[in-house]
Amino acid sequence: MDIDLEQSAHGRLITGDEQELPVPTTLRYASADPLAVHLDFPPEVALDGEVVSWTFARSLLEAGLRGPAGAGDVHLWPCGRARTVVELHSPYGLALLQFDSSALRRFLLRTYAVVAAGEEDLSAEVDRGLSALFGSV
């Protein structure tokens, strides 16, 4: 049985003039894709008025809560004891957001209650992908 988790998270967008603007976000996790977490932004804060979802490794979230982590489009690092910075790179620019570390940790622990670290079994997903790719060859 697949299990999906959602948790609201109150991000703060750090602007070029060092203001903090509140940004509502949703953290999502699906046991069907056990290695990934999703950070969703509502349409009202997106440039094109559509929901924006960033997907990255659950292990990156864990590492970013302890120290600087990430490569490519998503980077995370602690900012003091109470906050974590999420840096997102896109073709449109860069966004820096701060989140309460306790909320991110709580979400991460909830994901581990669904699928423990190291117990992600991807064999069924791989079989489905290979079947879709090769059909009945």
N, C-alpha and C positions, 0 to 999 in steps of 0.2 A: 504494500500500500504506500503510495506517495504521500508525503507530508509537505505542506507549504507553510512557511512562517512569514509574517510581516510585522514590522515594528516601526512606529513613527520615530523620527529623529529630527531634532531641531538644530539645523545647521546655521552657521553664521558666515555669510559671504564676506570676505575681506576685500574691500575695494582699493583702487589705486591711491586714494587719499586716506587710507587706513581707517575707514569707517567699517562697521560691522552691520550688515543688513540681514535680518532673519530670513531664512529660506527653509520652508517645510520640505522634508524629504521622507522617503519610506525605504527602510532596509528590507530586502526580501531574500529568502533562501528556499530552495526546493530540493527535497531529498532525491528527486529524479536527476538533478545535476549537482551532486554532492560536493564538488570541488569549488563551486562558484558562489559568490554573493552578488547581490544587485543593489545599486543605489539609484532610486527613482526620484525624479524631480517632476513636479506637476506642471501642466501646460502654462500656467500663468507666470512661471519664472523662466521659461525657455524662449530662446530667440524666435523660433518658428511657431510658437503656440501649441506644440505637440508635447506629449509626455516624453521625457528623456530618461533613458536608463543606461547606467554605466555598470558593466559586469567585470568583475575581477576575481582573482583567486581568494578563497577563504583564508588560505595560509598567508596571503599578503596583508589581510586585515589583522591577523594575529601578530605577525611580525611588526607591523606599523604601530601597534599599541605598545611595543617594547622599545622600538628604536627606529631610525630611518630605514625605510624599505620601499622597494618599487623600482621599476624600470619602464621605459616607454611612456604610455599615456597616464598611468596612475601611480602616484607616490603618496606615502603616508609617513607621519612621524609624530611623536609625542611633543606637545607644547606645554611644558610644565607637567605637573602631576594630574591636572584635571581636564586637560583638553588634548585633542588629537587633530592634526591638520591633515586634510585630504586635498591633494593637488591634482587637478584634472587638466590634461592637455587635449585640445581638439584643433581641427583646422581653423576654427573661429577664434582661437585664443586660449587663454589660461584662466582657470578658476581656482581660487584658494578658499577652502571652507574649513571652519573649525567646528568640531563636535565635542560634546561632553564624552570623555573617555569612558565613563561608567556606563553610558547608554550603549556605546559600541561593544564594550566587554559583555554586557548583559545579552546583547543580540548574539554575539559569538558563542557564548555559553549555551544559549538556547539552540543554536545550530548543532553544537556538539551533543546535546541531549537527543537530537534526532538522528544524526550520523556522527559517530565518534571519529576523532582524528585518526587517520591510518586505517579506518574500516570502510572507506569508500570503495564499494565494489562496482567497477565500471564494466564488468564483462557483459552484462545484458545490454548496455548502451552500445558497446563496441559491436556486439552481434547484430543489433538492429541497424547500425550504421553500415556495416558490411553487407547486410542483406539488401539494404536500400541501394547501395552502390553497385553491387554485382547481380542483384536479382536472383534469378534461378540458374545462373551459369554453373 
